[in-house]
Amino acid sequence: MASTARYQPIGENPKSSRSRRLIGVSLVALGVTSLFLIRERHVEPPVAVTGVCPQGEKVFPSAVPALESLLATFATADYRNYSAGIFGESLTYTTESYDDMRANGAPPTDPRYIPFKKFHTYLEKTFPLVHKTLKKELVNHFSLLYTWEGTDKSARPIMLESHQDVVPVNPETWGEWSHPPFSGFFDGQFVWGRGASDTKNSLIAILESIEALIKGGFSPEKTILVGFGHDEEIGGLGGAAAIADTLLKRYGPKSLEFVIDEGGAVRPVGDNLLASIGTQEKGYVDIKVKVDVPGGHSSVPPDHTGIGILSRIVTSFEDNPFPITLTNDNSLLTSLQCLVENGGTIDPKLAEALRDLEGNREQVKQLLLKEGPARKYSLTTSQGIDVINGGVKANALPESSYFIVNHRIQIDWSIQKVVDRHLSLIEPIAAQFDLAISVVFPDDSAKSFVSYRGSRISKEKASKLAFGSVTLEVMPANSEPVPSTSLLSNAWKLLSGTIRAVHEKEGEHIIVIPNLGLGNTDMRHMHEITDNTLNFGGGRAKGPNDSGPAHTVNEFMSIDVHVSAVKFFFTLIRNYSEA
């Protein structure tokens, strides 16, 4: 059972009945105010509208007294404490997803799903107007899909997306946490707990913004969808993929104007104030390589056991990294050109080389590689051999041994190219040790095959001819690289314009840049329903220490960043409704 979130109060305790009543009364009172428009919708002149990286005009929604008052409420200490309370309490639900639950691997009756049901009840209690006003659907038992129907049925919907699940906490690390990982502890500045930065922060911010809009009397002209998957951390096949399939059947292909999912914040980077928007993601595939050979007593071992042969393959993979490439459609390249175009601070040598990219492409690559691993893996496919297993006893020769290698696929590569590259390295080793090769695509049997010494043969025949076998299996929950959202799209203009309107203070200049995601989010499942996928968490950070670190001990989020995200989603929904 989820425990009550613990946090230190600032002024009023945000979870006290008095404090909650204060916020609730003020919001409800504001909700009955007329929606009379007091001025025209305001759009400021753009900073830059030409070149590779247009900066969206500042976009403000039409002013409505109730909604402007609500916007002001977000800046109060009472609201800050209230928000910390409900955000912190959301972290007390142990909605952990485990690898063996991947792709519906666990039945709905699995007790590990009980916290998800309790979390749903918590959301219903905390956001009553959302659940009264929006249509709520359970997708594949545990994912949530909300529909806020717009008055303009001809307009394309948008979807605000996040996920409910979190990476499991290793019990051995509990003592290393400053505050218990499922406490939702608020220390006056930060909310602590698993999911604080990945990514119940955006889930709660979205719902907070919609609850406030409803209290302010707002109704959208265009349909707003909200999707919360339950298995993003294990691939999203049971959650986001099922939501996307539901929407595909309901609205048709490419029917959503855009989808916005978890991502970063506006933050200072060196001398720049950047809003980095994920417009592209690398692909993902785990590949299992297994060697099967006859066993026996270890007192009479062969020169090379199955583990020894497997080790040869491991060494071959690591000795032959994937090539470094820098193509024009790489969002990293666009982001760098964007900084140059908009007066951002950048290495002078790199800036000069970028001005004549075609003549200096190799120099640009080398300069980027010097900046460290994050830059390197924006230019190549990564391979991490993360799991290895073989043998059951010290005096028994291993009959079966395997390793799993994780890849984040470069945008100009594909799963098939990764498989072909590994096969080219395995083939000489298989020939040396008289092994048949089996390639398995669980989701596409037409691509699967068995070969022996260069010839395709049946599995049965291979077992009779070969000493053993090496199997290369493409594991489920893989995805091809995600194509980039166009920076000339209306979605980019609206998002970048809203970011500047919400977060840019007088005298500041936020540079909105595209970003290549090295990891993967549920966005990988959205490309049949939209051309425009955008990863952005909505908030504004003061520096690098306002949130972090995801997937490890002491995960936290600044309450100020969180509340600024509420303000962003509050404004984005209004802006899109009027666009």
N, C-alpha and C positions, 0 to 999 in steps of 0.2 A: 504494500500500500504506500502511496506517495505520502511523504511527510510534509508538514507545513514549512514553507520557506522561512529561513532565518536571515535577518539583516538588521543593521543598526539604523535607527531612525535619524532623519535630519528634520528637526522640528517635529511635526506630527508623524507618528508611525503610519506608513502607507497602508498597512493592513488593519489598522484599527477601524472600528465601525465608524467613528467620527470622521476620520480622514476620508474614507471611501464615500461616506454620505455627502461630505462637502463637494467632492469631485462630481459625484453622481447628480446632486441637486443642481449644480451649476450647469452641467452638460444638458440635463433634461430641460432646464429652464431655457437654455439657448436653443434647444431643439424646436420650440414652438414659435420661434421668431419667424417673421415673414421672409420668403426668399426674394424679396424685392431687390432688383439690381440697382446699385447706386452709381456704377460707372461702367463704361465699356471695357471689354477684355483688353488687357494691355500687353503689347509686344514691343520690347525694346529693340533698337537696331542691333544687327549682328556684329560680332567682333570680326569674324572672317567667314565668308561664304564661298570662297573659291579655293582651288587647290585640292590636294589629296585628303585634307582633313577639315571639312567645314565645321565651324563652331555654331551650334544652334543659337538662334535668337532667344533672349530671355522671354519665357512665356509665363504670364500670370493669369489665373482664371478670373472670371468676372467677380467683382467684389459683392459678397452677400453678408449682411450684418451678422447673422448667426454664425456663419462659417469663419468670418474674420475674427470674431470673438473667441471661437474655439481655437483658432490658430494662436492667438495670444495666450490662451490657457496653457498650451504646451510648454511655454517658457516659465511657468510658475513652479515654485518649490513643491506645492501640493501635488501638481501633476507628475513632477519628476519622481516623487516618492510613490505615488499611486502606480506609475508605470514600472518602477523598480519592483514593487510588490508582485504584480501580476506576471511580469517577465521572470522574476526569481522563482515564483511558484511553478511556472511551467517546466523549470529545470529539475524539479523534484520527481518527475515521472521518468522511470527508467526505460525509455523507449529505445532500447538497444537492438541493433540488428547484427546477426551473426552470419558468417559465411555459409553455414549449412542451411540457412533460411533463404539463400539466394534462389531467384527464379521459382518462387513458390515451393521451395524445397521443404518447408515445414507446413503442416496442416493448420487451418485456422484455429484448431483446438489447442495448439501448442501453448503452454502456459507463458511463454515469453511474449505472447501477444496481449496478455492481460493488461500490461501498463498502457498499451495503445488505447484500449477501450476506456480506461480510466482517464486518460488524457483527453479523449473526446468529450467525456462528461465534464471535465474541467473547462474546456473551451465553451461548451454550451452554457455553463454557469457564469463564466466570466464575460462572455460576449452575447448577452441575451438578445439584443437587437439584431445582431448579425444572423442569429439562428431563427429569429422571427421573420426577418425580411428576405433573406437570401434563401434560395432553394439549396438544400444540402443533400448530397448523395454519397453513399459509401461505394467506393470502387474497389473491387477485389477484396472486400471485407474490411480493410483498414485504411485505405487511402481516402482522402476527403476532396470532394469537388463541390464548390459553391458556385451558384449562378445568380448574379444580380442583374435581372432583366432590364434592359434599356428600353426607352420609349420608341427609339428609332430601330425598327426591326431590320431595316436594310443595311445598317452599319455593321462593320466587322467588329467582333469582340476582341478584347485583349485578355491575357491571363497573367495574373500575379502568382508566382510559384515559389514554394519553399519545400522543405521536407521535415517530417516529424521525427525520424529516426536519428540516433546518434551512434557514434563508434563506441563499442563496449569499453568499459573501464577495467583495466587489469587489476584484480583484487590485490595483487602484490604491491601496487603503487598507491593504494589509498593513503598510507601514512605519509606520502610525499606531498599531498595536496595541502595548501595553506588553509583551505576550508573543504569540508567533505564534498565529493564530486557531485552528489545529488542533493545538496542543501539549498541551492539557489541563494546563497548568502550575499547580502548587500552590505558593503562596508562604508557606504556613504558616497562612494565614487564608482565602484565597480560591482557588477553582479557576477558571482563565481559559480561555475559548475559545468558539467559536460553538456554541450549544446549551446553554451553562451555565445560562442562565435561561429558555430557550425551546427545548425543554423536556426535554432528556435528564436534567435533575435529577430530575424526577418519575418518569420511566421507570426510572431506576436505583434510586431510592428504593423504588418498588413492588417491584421484583425483590429488592432487598436484604431487605426486610421478609418476603417470602414465603420466601426461602432460609433466613432465620433461624427462621421459624416451623416449617418442616419439620425443621430441625436440632433444634429443641426438642420434636419429637414431636407437633406439632399437626396435627390433621385437621379440616377445617371440617364443621359440620353442614349448612351451606347452601352451595350452589355459588357459587364465586368465579370470575368471568371477568376476564381481563386482555386489553385490546386496544391494540395499538400500530400506528396507521396509518403510511403512508409518504409521504403527500402533503398533510398538513394545510396547509402553507404555500402551496399552490396550489389550495385548495378542498376537498380531502378526498374527491373523487368516486371515485377509484380505491382509496382506503384505508378510511377510517372508514365511508363510505357502503356499501362492499362488506361490511365487517364487520357493520354493522347489518342489511343484507339477509340475510346468512348467519344471524344470530341470529333475525331475524323468521321465516324459514322453519323454523328449528329449534324455537323456543319459542312463537312466535305474537305477535300484537300486544299491546303494553303488558304484556309478561310479566316484565320486569326490575323489581326493587324500586327501584333507582336506578342512575344512572351518574355517576361522579365523574371529572372531567377537569382538565386544567391550570388553574391559577389563582394567586391571591395567597397571602399568608401572614398569620399573626397579626402585627400590628405596632403600635407606638405611633403615633397620629395626634393631634398636639396633646396634650391632657390625657387622651385616651382610649386604651384598649388594645382594638383592633378586630380582629375576624376577619371579613373581607368575603367572603361566599360568592356566587359568580355564580349567580343563579337565573333569569336572563333575558338574551337577547342580541338586539341589533338585527339586522335583516335585512341582506342584502348583494346588490348587483348592480352589475356593470360594464355600461355602455351605450356602444356605439360609434356615433358620428354621422358619416356620410360624405356628402360633396357630390360629385356627378359632373356635370360640364358639358363642353361641347366645348372642345378645346384649340386651339392655334394658335401663331403666331409672336408673341412679346411686343412686337414693334415696333408692332403694331396691337392693343393690349389693349382689352377692354371696360372700362366704368367700374368694374365689380366682378368680379374674378376668382373662381374657385372658393374660393380661400383667403380672399378678402375676404368672401364670403357665409358661409363657415364661421365666420369671426371674428364676424360679426353674431350667429350662434347662440350662440357662446361667451359673448359679452357679455350676451345676453339671459338665458342661464342664470344667470350670476353676478350680474346685476342683480335677479334675482328668487329670492332664497333660499327654502327651504321654510319653512312656518309653524312657529312655536313652540307646542308643546302640552304640557300636563301632565295626563295622565289618571290615574285612581285606580289603574290596574293597572301603572303605571310603578314598577319596583323602586327607582329613585332616591327617589321619594316615600316608599316604605315604609321605606327605610333611614334617612331623616331623621326620620320619625315614631318609628322604633325608638330613635334616639339620645335623642329627647325623652322617650320612655316609660321608658328605662332609665338616665336620669341622665347621659347623655353630654354633652360640651361642644359647644355649637352657638351660632351667632350669636343673641343674645337676640331680635332683631327677627324672625328667621326662626322661632325656636321659638314665639314668640307668635302669629305668623301661621298656623303649622301647627296650632295648637290649634283654630282655626276655619277649616279649609281651604276649605269651600264659600263662605264669605264673603270669603276673602282669597286666592283662587287666583291672581288676576292679580298681587297683591303678592308672593306666593311665587315666581312665575315671574321677576319683575323682580329680586328679591333673588338668586335663583340665577344669573341671567345676569351679574350683577356679579362672580360668583366666577370667571369665566374660561371659556375654550373648552371644557374638559372638561364643565363643567356645561351650557353651551349645547348641546353635541351629545348630551347626555342628553335633551334636550327637542325635538330636531328631526332631520330627515334631513340628513345631510351630503352635500355634492357636491364632489369634488375632481377638477378637470380635470388629469390626470396625464400624458397622452400626446397629442402632436399631430404630424401628419405631412402633408406635401403638396408636390408639385412634385418634378421630377427635374433641372431645369437652369434656369439664370438667364434664358435667352432663349426658354424654352418655357412657354406658359401651362399651368397645372396642370389636368389632366383629372380627377384624383381627389385629394381631400384628406380627412382625417378627424381626429377627436379621440376619446379615450376618457375618460369621466367615471365615477369611482368613487363609489358611494353606500353609506352605512351607514343602513339604513332605520329610521325611528322606529317604535316598537312599535304605534302605531295607524295606520300606513300599510301599504302593500303594494307589490310590484313593479309591479302593474298601475296603481296610483295614481301611481307615479313616472313610468311611461311616459306616462300620460294628461297629467300635468302638463307634461312636456317637449313633448308634441305640441301642447299649447295655445300654447306659446312658439314652436315651429317653424312652425306653420301660417301665421301672417301673413307671415313671412319667405319661406316657400316661395311664397306667392301673389304677393308683390312681385317675385320673380325667376323666376316661371313654372316652378316645380319641382314634380314629382310627389313624393309622400311614400310611402315604403315602410317598413313596420314588420315586423321579423323576430323571431320567437320560435323559435330553433332547436329547442327541446324541445317546442314545441306549435304545430304548423303551423296549427291551427284559429284561433289568435289572430293570425296574420300576415295582413297585407293591404296593398294599394296604393290610394292615393287621389290624386285630382287635382281641385283647386278644390272640395273638400268632398264629392266623390262617389267611392264605391268602384268601381274599374275594374280590368281586367286589367293585368299588367305590360307586356304587348305593346302594348296600346292607349296606356298612359301614355307609353311610349317614342316613340310617334308624335306625341302631342299636346304634350308638355311640352318646354321648353328643356333641362331636365336633371332631376336627382333628388336628393333627400336621403333617406338611409336611416338609420333608427334601429334598431339591432340589439341585442337583449338577449343578452349573452354568457353562455357556460356557467358552471357552478359558482356560480350564484346561490342565494339562500335567503331565505325569508320570515322575518320576526321570530320569535324563539323565545318561546313562551309561558312564563310564570313558574311555577316550582315553588311549590306551596303551602307556606306556613310552618306550616301545621297538619298537614303530612304526617309520617308516621313517619320518613321519610328525613331531613327537616330536624331533627327531634328527635334522631335518632341522631347525625347529623353534628355538630350544635352541641354535644351532650352529650359527644361524644368529644373535640372540640376543647378544651372546657373541662377535661376530665379530664386530657388530655395536657399542655396548655400553660399552664393557669392555676396560678400559684404562690400560696402562702399570702399572704393579704392583698390579692390582686389580684381584679379583676373584668373578665373579657373580655366585651365586648359583641359578640355575633354578629349581623351585619346582612346583609341581602340586597344584591345588587349588580346593576346593569344593565351588561352588557358592551358597550362601544362597538365593540370589534373582534369578531372571530369565531373560534371554535374548532371542533374536530370535533363538538362537542356539537350543532351544527345538524342533524346527520344521525341523531340518536338518538331522535327524538320518536315514531316508530312503535313503538319497543320499550319505552318507559318514559314515565311522566308526570313523573318526578322527575330532572331534570338539575341537577348541582351542580358548579360550578367552584371548586376549592380545591387549592392546591399542597401542603398538608399541614404546612409548616414554621412556625417562629416566628422573626421577625426582630427585631433590637434597634433598628433604625432604618431610614431610607430608603436607606442606603448599603450594605446587606447583599447587594444583588444588582443586576444591570442591566448596561448597557442592552440590551434585546433589539433585534435586527435592525440593529445598527450596531457600530462598533469597540469594543473593550475590554468585551465581554460577560463577566460573571463571576458567581459565586455563592459566598456564605459557606459554608464546610464545616459550620459550626454550624447554619445554617438547613437544609442538606441532611440532616444526621443527625437533626435534630428531625422532619423529614418522614418518615424511616424509622421513627422511633418512632410517629408518628401512624398510618401505614398498618398497622404491626404491631398497633396497638391497635384500629383500625377493623375490620379483618378479624375479630379475636376477638369484638369487640362485636356485629358483625352475625351472626356464627355463633350467638351465644347469644340474640339478640333474639327 
